Amino acid sequence: MKAVITVIGRDKVGIIATVSVACSGFGVNIVDISQTVLDGYFAMIMLVELGGMKESSFHEFSAALKKIGDENAVDIRVMHEDIFNSMHRI
């Protein structure tokens, strides 16, 4: 199983590191990552593999990343691959 993580907010040092550490803590592997800074705004999309997730549910993982985003003044959203594919199939 995979998921798509998006991160958007004002650019600052450590955003990628913070999200990466959180993923690692849940046993989630980063498969691909794309990031850019547009006029001071940070935008990142990550594709992650959920297969190694440590006894935590997808909901707990998603909620933890949202909380990290709130604490760091960035918007972090996690979308399960099945939902992402369904939304973009039209």
Steps between C-alpha positions, in 0.01 A plus 500: 500500500614850422396851595556850365612766749479870412666778698438868428597811694753776542851375439723443800787275598421141597165428336622198304695371800201531732266311267764237422567432869127463563468252213795302628352489849189329362702260284383676183748499211538799266488370142515831311510867587462823308534841659536858392496850641279751320545862603564402862240223515606139545312227311577129525341178381619167637405149396540264795472125552281403796584128503749532786274714717552410864177389664354844441197555289493720194272738689754535787780566249293761316396669827861509624619669181215752516602584857863541393382731224296707744799527734725614213252734326476288185207306355572125488248264346523125454287328238484123462597383150155348438323831567757694296456265202119513525498879505725528194350223290237718333 
